[in-house]
């Protein structure tokens, strides 16, 4: 018996196999043994990235017991994204200690010992710190000490939606270093699955937390993993394993993975099962938030020109940003010239039926080649009378002169319904039906990218807040998919790049309508208006010389008179 216990203490894989047998679970798979080997022999600071459902948390729970099995005096802290998840791990460990015969020596001998889901002691010497403590990542970490820290799935959609959220999460991760005891065998372990292509686990790898990556299939391009694939898989790849074959068929077979990819979508499958974050190459995503100009947009008028500048002072720091890392919203550097009414205002509508898609409407105005997004609205009830009438109320609010409606859905029926409601509400608005013939991703990028590159799209600040707060009741992972600026930042040329793109498609349709206006130079418009004013003034002088002279002399100061005559010292007499 002594030899058996020594063997269990020397080899965690053997301990894992014995524990699985005690739980009446199948023998650990090849991937699970590989994870166990890395936990035992890996570096002091490590992270394990493995596909969903491989059993990372169960294996790590067994590792906690193995650590206490070898040395009951060890102090261990388990940190998860939520307190509830961390507590569940603690309860799981307590149950194993109670029900496993060969772990009986770990049961506390004293009734005064701590034994709760928050923290518990094993059979060890009295100590201020418990043997095992569970806490959420946002809980009370300061003041604790631990020899082994396990951070299990700290990244979830709810705390990694935006760049600021990810920065905050990384800051919380640094707290682990101050909790770790200064011993040679003290260790920090991260377990998780990337939730976004800009996962915090990439940042942790840069901070010397060596990753061990085990995807569900052999990758088509091992270069995407930057040499961090599990050694066992790398050996298989070097020996000629076929790309896209299943790496752990005892856990998931090929048919199961095909079904999951179809249900999850390619991008989510690449994250959750292939652990491929190479999509973070920003060049694949041409529509950038930084190219927008965000400010308060007047509903009736705008300046001659709006100047964009990427100076850090212009970053809107309190704006909810769901774009790519480092991609922020910028305010205008300057509003130039005189204010005047918009040359045209339209409402772009992208209709849909009832279900998961949205009927989206955006209100766009144009002046001097600049486009102004006043507001965006989205509805889940298809094209009901309530939805159509609400869109028309927005048209009245912004004095819309034209409705631009995509007819691919409903084959023109929705346009006819709008015409009926326009008659009933006595609004004089033209209806322009457009039909999409180009692939959606290409059409959206071709419409928006040139406009954004020239910084010609001005967005009302209220649109940012509305977009971020919409669909508040939805789960975080699905809530993101409906946000306009999430859709914009993730749009690329790949088919199906964005699962829901209704808001973005609606905006691109409206921008496409104004494409001709994009050839207008704001400065040229200003110069043309000044020439027209000068011509009118000259004509007035010819028609009534005395009145015009009095206006020039007495109605303006010297600078105004010079400016009205072209501001040229060579052409303006000294008396003006």
Secondary structure by P-SEA (a helix, b strand, c coil): caaaaaaaaacaaaaaaaaaaaaccccccaaaaaaaaaaacccccbbbbbcccccaaaaaaaaaaaaaaacccbbbbbbcccaaaaaaaaaaaaaaaacccccccccccccccccccccccccccccccccbbbbccccccccccccbbbbcccccccccccaaaaaaaaaaaaccccccccccccbbbbbbcccccccaaaaaaaaccbbbbbccccccccccccccccaaaaaaaaaccccccccccccccaaaaaaaaaaacaaaaaacccccccccccccccccccccccccccccccccbbbbbcccccccccccccccccbbbbcccccccccccccbbbbbbbccccccccbbbbbbbbcccbbbbcbbbbbcccccaaaaaaaaaaaaaacccbbbbbcccccaaaaaaaaaaaaaaccbbbbbbbbbcccaaaaaaaacaaaaaaccbbbcaaaaaaaaaccccccaaaaaaacaaaaaaacccccccccccaaaaaaaaaaaaacccccccaaaaaaaaaaaaaaaaaaaaaacaaaaaaaaaccccaaaaaaaaccccccccccc
